[in-house]
Amino acid sequence: MSRNTRTVSKVLLALMLVVVFQTSAIACTNILVGKDATTDGSVITSHTVDGRYDSRILIYPAEDHEPGTMVPIYDNIVYGDRTQLIELGQIPQVEHTYKYFHGGYPYANEHSVIIAESTIVGNRATTNSIEAIMTIEQLQELGLQRAKTAREAIEIIGELAVTYGFRESCWLGECLTISDPNEVWVFEVFGVGPFWTKDSGEPGAVWAAQRVPDDHIACVPNFSRIAEIDINDTDHFMACDNYIDTAIQLELYDPASDDPFVWRQVYGPFSINSRLWRVYSTLQPSGNWGFENLEELIDYPFSIKPDEKVSVEQVISLFRDVFDGAGAPFDMTDNEIWYYNDRDGNPVLSPLANPQPSTDVRTLFGMKNQPTIAVTHCSYYWVSQARSWLPNDIGGVVWIGLDNPHKGVFIPMRVGTERVPESWTVVDRDRYDRSCSYWAFDTVDRVSSQNYGRLMPMVAEVRDSLQNDMFAFHDAIDKVALELWEQDPHLARDFVTDYTYNMMLRSEQEYYDLADRLLHALPH
């Protein structure tokens, strides 16, 4: 293809993407904590799956495969609850695949390799070729099936993306935060432009990864976090061979310039976001993190050392955060439109005031949206622990929930879990159905939003009672499970499975009961 044709094509592509960028929004938050920064020595990562994605919990067992077996590669995995998967191609299968947990974005395996996703803005020149077949969710699935450690997952996912081409399924770039019982990494991947072909012999993706220091925390709120890469520091960095060459070919970087190669400036244009500020200012208040203008956020470091060690309970609390108490413009209840004067002329906050107002409400009152960590359009969410001192079946935990994390519970699902209630394996968001767990939590969220000031205390009472029980019994469950493991690992798996199964059923039923009470409590 001639240089002029390429230039015209790029211009047309850029114009199309402007329309997409102007009408789209992304919001998935990942918080990462190294093992020396946690109160108990666990490694933490996390994910809010914001948007309408497949929230079913499907557990696929480990399997052996005959030599020569091929595995189909699919598009539409994130919408698998309602859309037929499209086969894009096939690749050779490995001899053995590990048990893994499958959702819209597959997230954990039997070895406590745990992977979270956050879509990131990418430079328009990196838009993928139509011949690329590896979406991020497909890469997650393959990585979990094949990797025993975070580093191994990065190598596998990176190689597959380079070999078969990275295919965007949301925006142009993707980030995965990948943990195991010892480390947690930030992995970022982009396409190499629309002209790549599978027969070209050229790499079909560009990727880099950076490890969060063991005594640090980090956050990925939908934009690239990796800056300068020291490829010789193999303890903290990994990257594909072409990570600079591709940037030169796409005219994103000029090696003749005096500018250093800064990954996130080259591949991932910055997107202003207050969630990073909220996480850093909460976990390291001594840093006096400013957020008065865009430049301050751009200069935030990749990771920071928290003022105090962080517990899983604190990370869960952050995922419930709606900027309450942060003041305007962050706290959306801190707005004069929510106030009225009583008989004595005193201003009173209306019970309709809501830190998560709907689009219709914001439009009615002319309010600017302030994206919070917890959002109402979340499909599912989780905070994970990977703990090196316990067998993986017990030590790997995904605290998972459905719908709005501000109002929902985080249920501990250890990776030894072998089944969940049927109501957690199905979802149809176009038809109200009480045999589906999602509707319990979604109904509570929708109804309580109608009169937040009066109804949220009812939600908080049920939510906190359930959550506190799960926190209180967490260590005891570990202790019993470990005792059973030493007798027979199958007994331990049965035990943790039964515990998770019962907690899911209990939470679902209590939220359906709560939904009924909220409906009766709504003012007429």
N, C-alpha and C positions, 0 to 999 in steps of 0.2 A: 504494500500500500504506500502511495506517495506521501511525502511530508505534508503537502497542501491538503490532501484528502484527510489525513490524520487531524490536521488543524481544524478543518471545517467540522469534522465529526466531533471533536472535543468541544467546540463552541455550541453545537446543537445539544450535545449531552449536558453541558453546563446549564443551558437554558431550561432543559427538562428538569434537571435536579433542583433548580431554583424553585420551581413550582412545588416539587415534593417537599423541599426543606421548609417552605413557607406554610405548608398545610399539615406538617407532621409534628409529632411531639414524642419524646422518649423519656422514660423515667423508671429506671431500675437502679437500686442502690446496693452496693456491696461494701461491707465493713470487714476488715481483716485484722487479726491480732496474732502476733508471734507468741511462741510458747513461754518465753521469759517475760512477756508483758501481761500474761493472764494470772489470775489469782491461784489457779490450780495446776498450771503447767500445760493446759490443753492448747491446741492450735485451733483458731477460730476463723471461719469464713462465713459468708451469709449472702442472701439474695432476696430481693423483692421482685416478683415476676409481675411487673405492672403492665396491665393491658389484658386483652381477652385471649388467653392462651390455654392450652390443654392442662388442666389442674388435676387430672386423674393420677392416683398413685399406683403405678404398675411395677411389680417386682419380677424381674426376669432372672431365672436361675443360671448358674454356671453350666456351660455345655462343652462337650468335646465335638470336634469336627473332622470329617474325613479329609485326607489330602486332596487338593484340587477343588475344594468347595469354594464357591464364590458367594459374596455377601452383597445384596442389593443396597444401593445408596439412594436415599429418598429426599425429596423436597416436601414441605408442608408438615414436618414433624411437629412443629409448635402448635399446629392447628389440628392435630390428629384426632381430637374429640369430635370434630364436626366436618372434616374435609378428607377426601380420599388422598392417600399418599401418592406422590408421583415418582416413579422410579427414574432416576437420572443416569444410572449406569451400574456397574458392578465392579468389585475389586476382590482380590484373593482374601479368603478368610484365614484366620490363624488357627492353630491346632486346638487351642483351648480359650474360651472366653469366660470372664468372671461374672458372678452375680452382680446385678446393678439395679438401681432404682431409677425408673423412667417417668419423666413428666414432660411438659412442653420443652423444658431444657433438662435433660438427664443430669443427675446431680450427685450420686454416691455409689460406691461399690463395696464389695466384701472386705477389701483391704484398707478401708477408711481413706481412700482417695476421694476427695469431695470437691466438686467443681461448681462454681457459681458463674453466672453470665451477666454482663452489662453492655448493652449496645453503646458504641461510642461514635462520635462524629468523625468522618474520614474526609480526607482531601478528595475532591471530585475526580481527580485524575486516576484514583485507585479503583474506580468502579469496575466490577468484575466482568469477565468475558462470559458469553452465553455458553461456552464449553466447560466452564468451571462447575464442579458438582458437589463440593464439600461445604455445606452450610455449617454454621457454628454448632447447632444442635446435633447434627449428624456427627461432627467431630467429637463432641462431648460423649455421645453414645459409644463411639469406637474407642475413645481414650479410656473410658471406664471399663469397657470390656477387656482391655488389653494391658492396663498399667497397674503396677503394684506400689508405685511412689508418685509423688507430684512431678519430680524431674522426668521420670519415665513417661508420664502422661504428656508433658510438654513436648518431649522429643517425638512421641508418636503422633500427636495432634499436628505439630508443626510439619513433620515430614509428609503426612497425608495431605495437608493443605497445599504444600509446595508441589507435590506430585500430581494431584488431581484438580487443583485450582480451588481457591476460596470463593464461595458463592454467597453473596450477601442475602440475608433473609429479612432484614429490617432496614438498617441504614448501612453506610459504607464500611464501617469498621466494627470490630467486636473485641471485647475484653473478656477473658476468663480469669477468675481468681481460683487458684488450684492449691489445695492443701492436702497434707498427709499428717501422720502423728508427730512429725518433726519440723516441717517447714510449710510456709505459705507463700505463693508466688502470684505475681500479676503477669498475665500473658496477653499480648495484643496482636491482632492479625488484620491485615488489609489485603485487598486484591492488588493485581499488578497492571490493571488497565483493561479496556474492552477488547484489545487486539490479541490477547494471549490465546494460543491454541494448544490442545493437549498433545499434538504431534510436534510441537516446536522444539521440544527439548529444553525449553526455558522454564524457570520456576513459575508456578502458578499462584504464588502468594508471597507475602513478606511478613515476617513475624519477629517479635522480640519478647523477652521475659525478664522480669527483675524480681528478686526475692525480697520480701519484707524482712528486715533484720529481726532477730528473735525477740528483742526487747522493744519493738516498735509496733505501732498500729498504722493502718492505711485505709483509704476509702476510695472507691471508684464510683462516681455518680454520673456516668454516661459521658465522660470525656477522657482522653488519653492521659495517663499519669506518668509514663516512662519518659525521662528526659535524656541526658547524655548516657551513652552505653560504653562501659569499659569491658570490652569483649575478653580481655585477659583476666578479668576478675571472675573466674568461673564459679566462685562461691555465691555470687550475687547476680550474675547476668548470663543469659543464653540468647542466641539469635540465629537466624538463618544466614547462610553464607552470603546471600544477595541483599542484605538489609540496606546497604549503602548503594550498591550498583543499581537496584531498582529505582531508588530515588533519583539517581542521576539520569537514568533512561526516561523517567517520567517528567524530567525537568523540574523536579521539586527541590533539588539541591545542586549547588555548583561547587565542586571540590576545589576550584581555583580561588574561591572566595576565602576570606579570613574567618568566615562564620563557622563555629563548631557545629557538628552534626547533632542536632537535638531532635530525637525521635518524635516527640509529641508536637513539635513545631512543623516538622516536615510532613508527617503522615496524618496527624490528628488535630485539625484546627480546634482551638479552644472554644468551649461553650460555657457561658457564665452559669453558675449554679451555686445556690446557697446551702445545699446539703453538705458539701465538703466543709464549709465554714462551721456548720452546726456540729459535725462530728469532731473536728479538730478543737473547737472551742469548748466542747463538753468534756473531752478526754484529756485535754491539756490546756486548762484555763490560764495557766501561767504564761502561755505564749502570747496572750493578748491579741488574738487573731482578728485583724481588721477586715472589714468587708464594706468599705465605702465606695470602692470602684473596682473595675474589672482587673486592673493591674495587680491589685493585692492578691486576688485569687490565683492569678497566673503564677505568682512567685511562691505559692505554697509548695513545700517540699513533697517529695514522693511519699514519705512516711515520717512519723514523729514518735518520740518516746512519751508515753502518757505520764501525767504527773503521779498517778497511782496505778497499781496493777488493775487490770480490767476483768470483770467476771462475765460469765455468759448472761447473767441476769441484767447487767448493765447494757450489753449489746442488744438484748431483747427490748429493753426500755427505749433505746435509741430508735429501734425499728417501729416503735409505737409513736414516735415523736411527731407532733404537728406544729412545732414551733410555739407551743403555748408558753406564755411568759417571756418570749423573746422580744416583744415590743414590735411596733410598726416598723417596716412593712412586712416583717416575717410572720408575725401572729395575725392571722386574718380576722380574728375576733376583735383585735385592737383597731377598730374602725368606727367612726362616728355614726355610720349608717345603722349600726346595731342598737343605738341608744334611743330612748324616748323619755319624755319628762313625766314624772308622776304628778299627783294632784297638788303637791307642794312645789312643783317646778324643779325637782331634783332629777338629774339624769339617772336612768335605770337601764342596765344591760338587758336587752330582750332575750328570752329563752330561745328565740330563733337564731341567735348568734351561733355560728358554726365555724370551727377552724378549718373545715374542709367543705366550703360551699360549692354547690353544683355549678356547672356551666351556666344554667339558666339563671340562677341567683346572681352570679357574678355579672352576667350580661344585664340583668334588670337593674342592678345598683351601680353598674359601671366600675366594678372592682377589678383590679389587675390580679391575675392568678399568681400565687406564690407556691411553687411546687415544694411539698414537704416530703420527709422520708416515708411516712405512712401515707398511702393514697387510697381513695375509695375504689379505684378501678384495678385493684391488685387481684390477680388470679390465685396465686399462692405465694407463700413466703417461708423462709426458714433461716435459722441460725445454727451452725454446726460446731461440734467439738470433735477433734481427733486427739485421742489420749494414748500416749506411747506406753504407759505402764499397765494397760489392760489389754486383754485379747481384743482383736479388731471387732468381733461381733458385739462386744460390750462397750468398748472404748470409743467407737465411732458413733456419734449421735447427731441426728438431724432433728432439731426442734422445729416442727412444721405446722403451718396453719393455712386457712383458706380465707380469701376475701381481704377485708381491710385490717391490716395488722394493728391499727390503733384500737380496734374494738375486739379483736379476736384473741385466741389463745395459741401458744406455741407448745405443741405436744411432742415429747421426746420419743423419737423413733430410732432405736439403735439399728446399726446395719446388720445385726443378726436377725432382725425382724423378717419373717418369711411370709406374712400375709397381713392384710388390713381389712376392715369391714367392707363388704361389697359396696356400701353407699359412698365409700371414698375412692372407688375404682370406676365410677361412672359420673358423667356430668352432661346436662343439657340446659344451657342458660336461656333457651328460648321457650322453655315450658316449666312452670313451677311444679316441682315434684318432691314430695317429702321423703322419697326413698333415696334421694341424693343429698349428701352431706353439705354440699356447697350452699344450697338454699337456706340452710339453718343460719349460717353466718352472714350471708348476703341480705336476708330479710331483716336481721337485727340491725345491720348497718343502714339499710334504706329507711326503715321505720324510725330509728333513733335520730336520723338526720333531719326528720321533719320538725322536731322540737328538741334540739340538742341539749339545751340548758336544763330541761326537766327530765329528759329520758337518759342522758349519758350516765348519770349516777347509778341508774338501774343496771346499765350495761357493765359499768366498772365493777360493781359489786359481784356479779356473776363471773366476769372475766378474771378478776383478781383472786376470788375464792378458788377457782379451778387452777389458776396458774400457781398460786402459793402452795397448793397441795402437791403439784408436780415438782416444784422446787424442793419442798420439804422431804419428799420421798426419794429424790434422785440418788443420793448416796446409798440409801438402804437398798434400792433396786440393784445398784452396782454390786454391793456386797453379796447379796443373795445370788445374783447371776454368776459372780466369780466363784462362789462356793460350788454352785451347780456345774460350772465349767470344769472345775478340777475333778469332778466325778465323771462327767460326760458332756462334751460340748453341745450335743443335741438337747440335753435338758436345759442348758442355758438359753439356747435359741428359742425353745418352746416358752420359756419363762418370759423373756423380753418381748416375744411376739404377743403373748397373752396380755402383758401389761399395756403395750401400745394399743392393741386392739380394743381393750376395755376403756382406755382413756379417750380414744377416738369416739367410741359409742357414747360414753358419758358426756363428753363435750358437745357432741352433735345434739343429743337429747336435751341437755340443759339450754342450748341456744334456741332450739325450737320452742321450748317452754317459755323462754325469755321473749321470743318474738311475739307469742300470743299475749303475754302480759303487756308488752309495749303497745300493741295494737289497742288494747283496752284502755291504756293510760293516755293515749293521744287525746288532746282537748277536742271537744266537738265544736 
